[in-house]
Amino acid sequence: MPKHYLFYGSERYTQAIIRPIEAAIRARGDEVAWFFGGPGAEDLTPQDRLLTTVEAVKAWNPIAVITPNNLVPHFFPGVKVQTFHGFDAGKPRHIYIRGLFDLYCTTGPRDTRQFQALAEKHRYFSVVETGWPKLDEFFQSLGAGVPPVKERPVILYHSTFSPSWSAAETLYPEVKRLSESGRWRWVVTLHPKMNAETRAKFQALESENLHFATNDNILELFPEADMMCSDTSSALSEFLLTGKPVVTFKNRRPGPQLIDIQSPEEFEPAIEQALARPSALMQEIKHFGEEIHPLQDGHSAERILDAIDAFIAQGGKNPRSKPWNLLRKYKIRKSLGYWGR
């Protein structure tokens, strides 16, 4: 009899992250359904099984509820599994437990060490380093080595949406000036939640030198780019896994793997430095990738399913029960309008 799994989503990015797990489930002859507590259901295909009530979820009776989101309904059946929605970019509450998950599937040693320390302290969740399923197809298509810089380099500019972290408005004049110079080609992509005014300003720069990209999956833009410019976005960590440099503006967690600047005047020289690919920088980028995601075989989805199977085979429980967490559970119930058992 096939196993049933449930994907839980509350954001539109959910699909891009866990679709590879769906493929792995189906390859094993098992079945999956979706439930959304927020936007995202509108992006499903007619072939997807969408559950719209808690009663339907209970009837589906999944062995595991898998989500990249920070919260999950505690009253759903099955092991509660978090796969994360991005790398730790220095924003608050990445290494943070919410008392709702049984199993955290981490991306690499840096996060694993921190979550494992918390697991040993609290003992109500388990941690397995699996890699991040969103990157499975990306790694499978990635060629060996870092390709050389193009004759006319391509710069990918990406900014997060939060006003306190975003450099979009600050660096807009420089992006405009440099794109008009024709020296480099630019591909600009902004976080989906970026305010409309800022988005419109960058869209208006579209020219033979600048393309404003609307791809749902930013990974599609990585192969063409020779480098990235960003601020404090988890996408820059994904880009560093290509082995190519990133220039950041006032990054919240700068390190030797980045060229971090503090003023717009430093932007052009920093880009020139990144395109020169100094050996010390390239070595730091390689070391950073080994810390955040060393498993680059494209099989993270399969490892997540194996981790779930192993957890269930060992009894499906952790040494201690999860905390009461009454306020958070109340908010989840209220958001879904469900007050049953």
Summary of the structure (lengths in Angstrom):
residues: 341
radius of gyration: 21.1
end to end distance: 26.7
largest distance: 63.2
contacts: 1048
relative contact order: 0.15
helix: 38%
strand: 16%
